[in-house]
């Protein structure tokens, strides 16, 4: 279906996901572990609307979809892309005229359509989630308009998978539009998945437009501080209460929803029923919403194994830093310098420490009065969907403080809402440590070796050597004192610079 490409490729890659409800084009800037979508266009055509009733794609949906795909192909060609995949899912594989549809698209666009089997669709959806959460153990569910793909993962490896024809469009047709009958249809299908109950009590990752719409509504209802669906968590009981409420929304109420599109709102109760019945069966430890699915899985499988093994969080932070840093990457030098300090953090997650070091110099080009806020917002809202919300908040608060922002200011309230007290303290301490380090080295990592910080006699000792070229010892001392207060232990500055100057004066 696709070929392995090297991860150093600068070619732009595209995929058109031909779903039962919507057709979407995504173009990535290049093949990498942290690809950036530069085009993301969607057209809702309802291709699978009549497949359950007719057994085939209706003429009107058939030609709407062909025209939509043709327009998206031309968009991709204008970018241009070097590789464009057209992937068809449940509606096309279930329709008796699905092959005719694929041939028609090929004639009109010159592009071959690959029709995915249910297992292939499930596998790509799971790979998409794994690309963001590599070591996931739990169940992934991808709800499209025509089908629901379920995949069990253990440490990021697929163990079980199945595809069920219970997408919202299928449910509407199969029940004659009677919501009260939908739960029975879903339960009957779920009961046929003999492996599902063996995965009770583990995280459930929800993929698909209908379920992302549920997350958006829940976020809006709770005035959630981030408008990013990927990585949004809900407790099981909270999820069941909310989906049960949505199941009973009337058409008049649905028509007034502004958080999601009117087309998506029409299928909302049906998607809610599917999610409710799944959570009733799985009793998951938590419900996690993912923006990664089939399209991201297709991209991920094109990477070589070495690139696939890279950490997605660090890859995304590396990409962001490379776009904004002043000098060469100083993160390794910062990580090494921080080691004695990290030992006194309450958690000191090595991956978050390294990620923060990567991002420590991303706002140097902003106006000094706005660097702290701009750095925080850039991290909180970075476009890569591989960070969960806790990671975004931790990194955002750390760089905010690194640039002199007060951890107690209103600007940092978003981060504090998402972090517990211990994580917030760690983020602020790390930010103050980086503020001190960057004052010493100005983004040039080689200088830090001349200014070691060590833990001695229940305090931290910072030695300033003449070769470090410190412009203002007073400023360094002020930042060191601030760090000491955050850590709850003194930071003593030993200024060899000052001693050297005094000796010269005495000799003169």
N, C-alpha and C positions, 0 to 999 in steps of 0.2 A: 504493500500500500504506500510505503514511503521509504526513502533511502536514508542511511546514516550519513550525516554531514559533519564536518569538523566544527568544533565550537568557536573557532577563530573567524568563521565566515562573517563578512560584513554585509552579506546579501540580505535584502528584505524578503520576508517570508509571509505568505498569506494563507488563510484557511476560510472557506465558506462552509458554515454549518447549516445544512438544509434540514431544519427541524419540522416537527408536525405543526407547530404553531407559528414559529418565527424563523426567518432565515437571516443569518448574521455573517458579516465579513469582518475578520480581524486581521490586520497586517502588523507584524512585529518588526521592530527596527533592525534586528539581526538575530542570528542563531546564537543564543547564549543561555546561561543558567538563570539569568534574570532579564528576560526579554521585556522590552517596553512596547505596549501597543500604541502605534502611531495612527491607526485607523480602526474605528470600531463602529460599524454601521449595521443597523438592524431594520428589517422590514417584516411586519406581521402580516402574513397572508393566509394563515389557517389552512395550510396544505392538507392536513389530515382530518379536517372537519367532518367529512362524510365517509371516511374509509370504513368505519365500523358498520355503517348502515348499508353502503353500496358495495363494499369490498374493493373499491377502486378510488382513485383520485377523481374528484368531480372535474368536469371540463373547465369550469370557471377557476377553481383553485389551481388546476394544472397550469393554465396559461398565465395566471397571476404570478405563480412561482417562477415559471420560465422567464418571464419579463423581468422579475425582480433579480433573479440570478444573473441575467445578462447585464443588467445595470451594475451589479456589484463586481462582476468580472471586469467590466470596463473601468471601474474605479480602481481596482487592483492593478490593472495594466497601466493606468496613468501614473501610479505611484513612482516607479514601477516595482513589481515584485519579480524575483528570480525563480520562485517556487510557489505555486498556488494549488492547494488541494481542495477539492469539492467533496464533502462527506455528507451522505444522505443517511437518515436514521429511520425511525419507526414507520412513519407514514409511507415512505417510498418502498421499504422492504415488505410491508404488509399489503400493499395495493397490487392488484392483478395487472395494472398498467404501469407499475413502477419502472420496469425495464424500458418501456416506451418513453416514459418521462425522461429517463437518463439519456437515451439516444437523442431525444429532442433538444435537451440542454447542450449535448455535445455538438450537434449540428449548428446550433445557433451561436455558441460561444467558442467552440474549438477546444473546450476543456472536458476531460473525462470525469464522470461522476463515479465515486466509489460508494457503493451501498454497503453500509456496515451491518453485520449480523448483530443480534442482541448481545452476544458475548463480546464481540469486538467493541461495541458501544460501551458496554459496562467496563471493559478493560481500559479504554481510553479515558473514561470519566475518572476511574480510580487513579490512573497515572497522573491526571491533572491535579487531583488532591494531593497525591504523594509528592508532586513537584513543589508543593508549598509546605507540606508536613511530612518529611521523609520517613519518620519512624512511627507513623500512626498505627495503633492497634485499635480497631473498632470497625464500624460499618459505615460505608458510604452509600448514600441514596441519591440518585440523579433523576429528578422528575421532569420529563419532557412533556410535550403536548399529547403524545401518543403512548408513551411507555414509561415505566419506572425501572431503572437499573439498580440492582443491589449488589454490593461487593463487600466481602469481609476481608480485612487486612490485618496481618500480624507483623509488626515491626516493618511496615511499609511494603510487605510482600502479599500478593493476592493469594488468598486461601480458598475462597468460595465466591461464586458470582452467578447471577441469574437476571433475566429480563422479563418483566411482566407488562402486559398490555393494559395498564390502568392509568394512563395519563389523563389529565382533565378532559380533553376532547373525547377520548374513548369513553370515559365515565358518563359524560353528558349524553352521548348517543346510546350507550348500553342501558341506561336507566330511564331513557325518555325524558331527561331533564329533571328527574325526581331526586332531590338531594337525600331524602330519607332512605332511599334504596342504595345509595352509593357506599355507605359504610359496610353493608353486607357484601357488596361486590368486592370491595378492597380486602375485607377480612378473608373472604374465600380464596382470593389470589395469594395473599400472604401466607395462609395456612398451608399452601402447597409447597412453600419453600422450607424443606425439612431441616436445613442447617441454621435457619435464622435464630431460633431460640437458644442455640448454643452460644450466641454472642450477646446475650442479655447483660446489662449492667456496664457496658463499655460505651465510649463516646460514639455518637451518631453524627455524621457530617452530612448536611443537607446541601445539595447542589441543584441548580435549575431555577429558571425565571420565576415560577410560581412561588417557590419557597423563599427566594430572595425578596419577593414582594411582601411576604409575611414578615420577614425580618425588618424591612423598611417601616412597615406599619407599627411594629412593636417599638422600634427605635423612636418613631415620631410620638407615640403615645407616652413614652417615658422621658421625652425631651433629652434623648441621649446625646452626649457631646460630640460624637464623631458620626459623620454621615457616610460611613464606609461599611458595607455589609460583610466583606470578607473578614473572618475572624470574630464575628459577633457571636456571643454565647447566650444561651438561655437555659435555665434549670428545667428539668423534665416537667415538674408540676406546673411551672409557669407557662411552659410551651403548650401543655394540654389545655389549660384554662383559656389561653389566648386563641388557640385553633378552634376550640369548641365555640367560642364567641363568634369567630369569623364564619363558621359554618352556618350560622343563623342570620347572617346579614341578608336583608332583602335587597332587591334590585334598586330600589330608590336610595338606600344607604350606600350601596356600592357605587352608584352613579356619582355620588358626592365626594368620593375619595380622590384626593389630589396628589397624594404621595406616589401613586402608581398610575400607569396608563389605563385608559378605559378598557382597552382590549385585555390587558392583564387582569383587571378587576373582575371581568366577567367569569374568569376561571378560578378566582380566588377561593370561593367556598369549597370547590372540588379539590384543589390542592391542599386546603386545610384539612379536609377529611382524610386524604391520603397520609398526611403527616401525623395527624392525631392517631390513626389506627396503627401506624408503624411504631410510634412512641409507646402506645399501649402494649404492643407485643414485645418490643426490645427493652423497655424500661431503661433507657440509656442513662449513664452517669451524668451526661450533659449533652446539649444539642449545640452544634457548631455550624454556622453557615459559611459556605465557601463560594468564592467567585471563580474558583478554578474548577474546570470540568473537562469536557471532551476536547475543546480547542487547545487548551493548555497541555492536555495529555498528548495530543498529536504533536505539538511542538517538542515536548519533553522527550518523546521516543526518538526524535531525530538526532538527539545529542549523543555523543560518544559516552561510554560508561564513566570515564574519568570526570567528565563535566557533570553528568547526572549526580555523581557522588558529592559534588560541592555543596556546601551549606547554603540554602536559599536566602536566609536572612543576611549573612555576610556578603553574599554575592550582590544583593540589592543595595546594601550600604556601600559596598565598593563602587558600584556603578554611580550612585549619587555623589559620592565623594570625588570620583574622577572628573565629574562635570564641574566641580566648584572649588577644588583645592588650589592653593597658590603654588606649592612646590611639589616635589616628589612625595610619595606616600610615606608618612612618618609614623604610621600606626604601630608598626613593630617596636620602634623605639619607645613610643608612649606606653605600650603594654608592658614592656620590660621595666620602664621607670616606675610604673604604678604598682608593681608587684607587692612591695611592702605595705602599700596603702590598702590594696584590695583585700589583704588578709584581715583588715579591721572593719570591713563592711559586713552587714548582717547576712547578706547572701553572697554577693560577689560572683555572680554567674559569669564565668569566663567568656562566654559567647557575647553577652551583652556588653561586657567591658571592652572587648575587642571591637564590637560594632560601634560603640561610642567613640573609641579612639579614631576609627575611620572617619567619623562624622565631625570630629572636633574642629575642623578648620573650614567648614562649608559656607560660612557667612562673612568671610573677610571682605567681600566686594560690596556688602550692604552698607548703608549709612550707619555710622557708629551708634546713633540713637535708637536704631531699630534692629540691630544685629541679633539681639537675644530673641526678640519675638519672631523675626523672620526665620531664624534657624529652627526654632521650635515648630513653627507652622510648616516649614519645608519637610521636616521629619514626620510630623503627625500626618501629613497629607501626601506623603510620597506615593507615586502611582503604582508601585509594585505591590501586588496582592500576595505577598508571602510573609508579611508581618501580622501577628495578632495585635489586638488593641492594647494589651498590656505592654508588649514590646514597643509599640509606637509611643505610648505615654512615657515609658521609662527613658527611652532615647531622647524624646522631645524635651522632657524636663531636664535631663543631664546637659544637653547642649544649650538650653535656655540659661541655666546657671553658669555654664562655662563662659558664656558671653556677658556675664555680669547681671543677669536677671535675678530678681529676688524670688526665691522659692516660695515665698508666702504671698506674692502679688496676685492680683486678680487675673493677670494674663496667663498664669500657670494653673488656673482653676480646672481647666479641662483635664490636665494630667493628674491632678489630685483626685478628681472624681473617679478615675480609672485605676489608680494605684492604691494599695493598702499603705499604712503608715511606714512599715519597714522598707518597702520598695521605694517609696518617695524619699526616705532618708538616704538610702543608698544612691539614688539618682542624683540627689543634690550634693552628696559628698563627692561622688565621682566627678560631677561638673566642676566643683571647686578645685579638685585636684588637677583637672585638665586646665583650668584657668591659670593655675600656678605654673604648670608645665609649659603652657604656650607662652606665658609671659617670659619664661626663661629662654625658650628656644625659637619663638616666633614661627613655628611651623617647620623648622629644620631639625629633623630628628637627631642628627649627628651631634648636636650640641648637648643633648641631654646626658650623654655619657660623662660629661665633665661636671655634672651637677647631681650626684647620686643622692637619693633619700633612703635612709636606713632606719630600722627600728632598734633603738638602744635604750636600755634603762627606762622602759615603760613610756618612752616618748619617741617621736620621729625626728631625725636629725637630717637637715638639708644642708649639704656642703656646696658653697658657691666658689668655684675655682676661677682664677683670672682668665683662663682660656674660654670661659663661658660667655664673656662679653655682655655681662648684665648691665643694662643702662641705668636701672633704678633699683638699688638694693631695698630702699624703703617700700617700694611697691611690692616687691617679692615678699618682704616680711609681712606686709599687710595681708596679702593673699594666703600666706602660710598660716597666719593666725586665724583667718577665717576658716581654713581647712581644719585646723586643730579643733576649733569649736564644734564643727560639724561631726568630727570623729570622736569627740569627747576625750581627747588626749592632746598634749602640747606638741607643736611642731617647732623645733628649735632651728634657727637659721645660723649656720656657721659661715661667716663671710670671710673667706680667704682673700677676696677682692679688697675689702676694707683693710685687712691686716697688711696686705702688700703695699697699699697706698701709704699707710701710716709709717711703714718701714722706710719707704722711699723718702718721705718728708723728713724723717729723723736723720737719714743718711745725708740729706741735702743741706 
